[in-house]
Amino acid sequence: MRGTTIARTAGFGLVLFTLLATTVPAAAQARNCGEGAGGFNRWMEGYKQRAVQAGVSPRTTNAVLSGITYDARIIRLDRNQKSFKLSFEQFYARRVGTALMNRARQRLKTHRAVLDRIERDFGVPREIVVSIWGLETNFGADVSDRYSIVRSLATLAYDCRRSPFFTAQLTDALRIVDRGYMPAAQMRGGWAGEIGQTQFLPSPYIQFAVDYDGDGRRDLIRSIPDALASTANFLKGHGWQRGQPWGQGTHNYNVLRDWNRAQVYQRTIATMASRLSGR
């Protein structure tokens, strides 16, 4: 989910998987979620037990969640996602200007070698990958470390609006630490728990992040090869068809919806990529 300023404030990126989430049943709300800070500490004690039952080590669970508090700022941001009500023309004009397109063209040249490998290995066109990179974090320039990923996810997991989705993300954030993929101190990112240059949530990180620079780590924050290859791997894993078009009405256009369910964002990726490719 930033010069992608709108994306940062709107919570773009993979968090948009949740926009169509169903309401949590009242009985589940009463047991496992809440409104406001009042019941957060009690919920957290219960969640720690569930995390251990899900396979996270007690040591990691206790160390990472120790001292985590409710963050009312996150709830305000979650309730204030207004950009998706814009028309495509309005949205595209705000998000994709001449400067962003010029930077995108430069990135296509600068990172030609790694993009060649990505196209070969994953079958996803460079223009799609670079468009996502630009839209998500202005090519890494707007990667945020403002928020504690664990605190944000814990707040959203406790909140009743999308509790099941964010509870799963919180558990996978703990797994990332538990498995040694990232130390807890580096688990900082977007307000809704997004990680790195193309804004992966923890569950897609575990499933699709790859070490593409060969340093033994899946570093989506500092490694451009890792971030771009992981983005392509995500799309490949969701059914991207090599060599096929991505315009509206195509299979690949529908795959973009798995990256971001907001229709204006999906169309913006496809349109920006098409213009980069000269189509």
C-alpha positions as CSV (number, residue, x, y, z in Angstrom):
1,M,0.0,0.0,0.0
2,R,3.2,6.5,-1.8
3,G,4.8,10.2,-4.3
4,T,2.6,7.5,-4.0
5,T,1.3,9.7,-1.2
6,I,-2.3,8.7,-1.9
7,A,-1.3,5.1,-1.8
8,R,0.4,5.5,1.6
9,T,-2.6,7.2,3.2
10,A,-5.1,4.9,1.6
11,G,-3.4,1.7,2.5
12,F,-2.7,0.3,-1.0
13,G,-0.8,-2.8,-2.0
14,L,-1.8,-6.2,-0.8
15,V,-3.8,-5.0,2.0
16,L,-6.5,-4.3,-0.5
17,F,-7.3,-8.0,-0.6
18,T,-9.4,-7.2,2.4
19,L,-11.6,-4.5,1.0
20,L,-14.3,-7.1,0.1
21,A,-14.0,-9.0,3.4
22,T,-17.2,-10.0,5.0
23,T,-18.4,-8.7,8.4
24,V,-17.3,-10.8,11.3
25,P,-20.2,-12.6,12.9
26,A,-21.4,-11.1,16.2
27,A,-20.6,-14.1,18.2
28,A,-17.0,-14.2,16.9
29,Q,-16.7,-10.5,17.6
30,A,-17.7,-11.1,21.2
31,R,-15.0,-13.7,21.6
32,N,-12.1,-12.6,19.6
33,C,-12.2,-8.9,18.7
34,G,-13.2,-5.6,20.1
35,E,-13.8,-1.9,19.6
36,G,-11.5,0.6,21.1
37,A,-8.5,0.0,23.4
38,G,-10.4,-1.3,26.4
39,G,-10.2,-5.0,25.8
40,F,-6.9,-5.1,23.8
41,N,-4.7,-6.4,26.6
42,R,-7.1,-9.2,27.4
43,W,-7.4,-10.1,23.7
44,M,-3.6,-10.1,23.4
45,E,-3.2,-12.7,26.1
46,G,-5.6,-15.0,24.4
47,Y,-4.0,-14.4,21.0
48,K,-0.6,-15.3,22.3
49,Q,-2.0,-18.8,23.2
50,R,-3.5,-19.1,19.7
51,A,-0.2,-18.1,18.0
52,V,1.7,-20.8,19.9
53,Q,-1.1,-23.3,19.0
54,A,-0.6,-22.3,15.4
55,G,3.1,-23.3,15.6
56,V,4.9,-20.1,16.5
57,S,7.5,-20.7,19.2
58,P,6.6,-19.4,22.7
59,R,9.9,-17.6,22.8
60,T,9.2,-15.7,19.6
61,T,5.6,-15.0,20.6
62,N,6.5,-13.6,23.9
63,A,9.5,-11.6,22.7
64,V,7.8,-10.0,19.7
65,L,4.5,-9.3,21.4
66,S,5.9,-8.1,24.7
67,G,4.7,-4.5,25.4
68,I,2.6,-4.2,22.2
69,T,-0.2,-1.7,22.7
70,Y,-3.3,-0.7,20.8
71,D,-2.6,2.1,18.2
72,A,-5.7,4.2,17.6
73,R,-3.9,5.9,14.6
74,I,-4.1,2.7,12.7
75,I,-7.9,2.5,13.1
76,R,-8.3,6.1,11.9
77,L,-6.2,5.3,8.8
78,D,-8.2,2.1,8.1
79,R,-11.5,4.0,8.2
80,N,-10.2,6.8,6.0
81,Q,-9.5,5.1,2.7
82,K,-11.2,7.5,0.3
83,S,-9.1,7.3,-2.8
84,F,-11.0,4.3,-4.1
85,K,-14.1,6.3,-4.7
86,L,-12.3,8.4,-7.4
87,S,-13.0,7.7,-11.1
88,F,-10.3,6.0,-13.0
89,E,-9.4,9.2,-14.8
90,Q,-9.1,11.1,-11.5
91,F,-7.2,8.3,-9.8
92,Y,-4.7,7.9,-12.7
93,A,-4.2,11.6,-13.0
94,R,-3.2,11.8,-9.3
95,R,-1.1,8.7,-9.3
96,V,0.7,8.7,-12.6
97,G,2.3,11.9,-13.8
98,T,5.1,12.7,-16.2
99,A,7.7,12.5,-13.4
100,L,6.6,9.0,-12.4
101,M,6.6,7.8,-16.0
102,N,10.1,9.2,-16.6
103,R,11.4,7.5,-13.5
104,A,9.8,4.3,-14.6
105,R,11.5,4.5,-18.0
106,Q,14.8,5.1,-16.3
107,R,14.3,2.1,-14.0
108,L,13.6,-0.1,-17.0
109,K,17.0,0.9,-18.4
110,T,18.9,0.8,-15.1
111,H,17.7,-2.6,-14.0
112,R,17.5,-4.2,-17.5
113,A,19.6,-7.2,-16.6
114,V,17.6,-8.2,-13.5
115,L,14.3,-7.5,-15.4
116,D,15.6,-9.8,-18.2
117,R,16.0,-12.6,-15.7
118,I,12.6,-12.0,-14.1
119,E,10.9,-12.2,-17.5
120,R,12.7,-15.4,-18.3
121,D,12.1,-17.0,-14.9
122,F,8.6,-15.9,-14.1
123,G,7.1,-14.8,-17.4
124,V,5.8,-11.5,-16.1
125,P,6.6,-8.5,-18.3
126,R,9.0,-5.9,-16.9
127,E,6.5,-3.1,-17.5
128,I,4.0,-4.7,-15.1
129,V,6.6,-5.2,-12.4
130,V,8.0,-1.7,-12.7
131,S,4.5,-0.2,-12.7
132,I,3.7,-1.9,-9.5
133,W,7.0,-0.8,-8.0
134,G,6.4,2.8,-8.9
135,L,2.8,2.9,-7.8
136,E,3.5,1.2,-4.5
137,T,6.6,3.1,-3.2
138,N,7.8,5.4,-5.9
139,F,10.6,2.9,-6.7
140,G,11.5,2.4,-3.1
141,A,11.9,6.2,-2.3
142,D,8.7,6.1,-0.2
143,V,9.3,2.8,1.7
144,S,8.1,3.6,5.2
145,D,9.5,2.5,8.5
146,R,7.2,4.7,10.4
147,Y,5.0,2.0,11.8
148,S,5.7,-1.2,13.8
149,I,4.3,-3.9,11.6
150,V,3.5,-6.1,14.6
151,R,1.7,-3.3,16.4
152,S,-0.3,-2.3,13.4
153,L,-1.4,-5.9,12.6
154,A,-2.2,-6.6,16.3
155,T,-4.4,-3.5,16.4
156,L,-6.2,-4.5,13.1
157,A,-6.5,-8.1,14.3
158,Y,-8.2,-7.0,17.5
159,D,-10.5,-4.6,15.7
160,C,-13.7,-6.3,14.6
161,R,-14.0,-5.0,11.1
162,R,-11.5,-7.4,9.5
163,S,-10.3,-9.4,12.5
164,P,-9.9,-12.9,10.8
165,F,-7.8,-11.5,7.9
166,F,-5.5,-9.5,10.0
167,T,-5.2,-12.2,12.7
168,A,-3.8,-14.4,10.0
169,Q,-1.4,-11.7,8.9
170,L,-0.2,-11.1,12.5
171,T,0.5,-14.8,12.9
172,D,2.5,-14.9,9.7
173,A,4.4,-11.8,10.8
174,L,5.5,-13.8,13.9
175,R,6.4,-16.7,11.6
176,I,8.7,-14.5,9.6
177,V,10.6,-13.7,12.7
178,D,10.4,-17.2,14.1
179,R,11.9,-18.7,10.9
180,G,14.7,-16.1,10.8
181,Y,13.5,-14.4,7.6
182,M,13.6,-11.0,9.3
183,P,14.6,-9.9,12.8
184,A,11.9,-8.3,14.8
185,A,13.7,-5.0,14.8
186,Q,13.3,-4.7,11.0
187,M,9.6,-5.4,11.1
188,R,8.6,-1.9,10.3
189,G,6.7,-0.6,7.3
190,G,3.3,0.7,6.2
191,W,0.4,1.4,8.5
192,A,-1.4,-1.8,7.6
193,G,1.6,-4.1,8.0
194,E,3.1,-3.8,4.5
195,I,6.7,-4.8,4.0
196,G,9.2,-3.4,1.5
197,Q,9.4,-1.8,-1.9
198,T,6.3,-3.4,-3.4
199,Q,4.4,-3.6,-0.1
200,F,3.9,-7.3,0.7
201,L,1.8,-8.3,3.6
202,P,3.2,-11.1,5.8
203,S,1.2,-14.0,4.3
204,P,2.2,-13.3,0.7
205,Y,5.7,-12.7,1.9
206,I,5.9,-16.2,3.3
207,Q,4.4,-17.7,0.2
208,F,6.0,-15.7,-2.6
209,A,9.1,-13.8,-1.4
210,V,12.3,-15.0,-3.0
211,D,16.0,-14.5,-2.6
212,Y,17.0,-13.2,-6.1
213,D,20.3,-11.6,-5.4
214,G,21.8,-14.8,-3.8
215,D,22.7,-13.4,-0.4
216,G,20.6,-16.0,1.5
217,R,17.9,-13.6,2.6
218,R,14.5,-12.6,1.2
219,D,15.0,-8.9,1.7
220,L,12.1,-6.9,0.2
221,I,13.2,-3.7,1.9
222,R,16.7,-3.2,0.6
223,S,17.2,-5.6,-2.3
224,I,15.7,-4.5,-5.6
225,P,16.2,-7.9,-7.2
226,D,14.4,-9.6,-4.3
227,A,11.5,-7.1,-4.3
228,L,10.9,-7.2,-8.1
229,A,11.3,-11.0,-8.4
230,S,9.0,-11.6,-5.5
231,T,6.4,-9.4,-7.2
232,A,6.7,-11.4,-10.4
233,N,6.5,-14.6,-8.4
234,F,3.3,-13.5,-6.7
235,L,1.7,-12.8,-10.1
236,K,3.0,-16.1,-11.5
237,G,1.6,-17.9,-8.5
238,H,-1.8,-16.3,-9.1
239,G,-1.9,-17.6,-12.7
240,W,-0.1,-15.0,-14.9
241,Q,0.1,-16.3,-18.4
242,R,3.5,-15.8,-20.1
243,G,3.4,-13.9,-23.3
244,Q,-0.3,-13.0,-23.1
245,P,-1.9,-9.5,-23.1
246,W,-2.9,-7.8,-19.9
247,G,-5.6,-5.3,-21.1
248,Q,-9.1,-5.2,-19.7
249,G,-11.0,-8.4,-20.4
250,T,-8.0,-10.6,-20.4
251,H,-6.9,-13.4,-18.0
252,N,-3.9,-11.5,-17.0
253,Y,-5.9,-8.3,-16.2
254,N,-7.9,-10.4,-13.8
255,V,-4.7,-11.6,-12.2
256,L,-3.9,-8.0,-11.3
257,R,-7.0,-8.0,-9.2
258,D,-5.2,-10.5,-6.9
259,W,-2.5,-7.9,-6.4
260,N,-5.1,-5.2,-5.6
261,R,-8.9,-5.6,-5.6
262,A,-9.6,-1.9,-6.1
263,Q,-10.7,-1.6,-9.8
264,V,-9.1,1.8,-10.3
265,Y,-5.7,0.5,-9.0
266,Q,-5.9,-2.6,-11.2
267,R,-6.7,-0.5,-14.3
268,T,-3.9,1.9,-13.4
269,I,-1.3,-0.8,-13.3
270,A,-2.4,-2.2,-16.6
271,T,-2.6,1.3,-18.3
272,M,0.7,2.5,-16.9
273,A,2.4,-0.8,-18.1
274,S,0.9,-0.5,-21.5
275,R,2.1,3.1,-21.9
276,L,5.6,2.0,-20.8
277,S,5.6,-0.7,-23.4
278,G,4.4,1.7,-26.1
279,R,1.0,0.0,-26.6
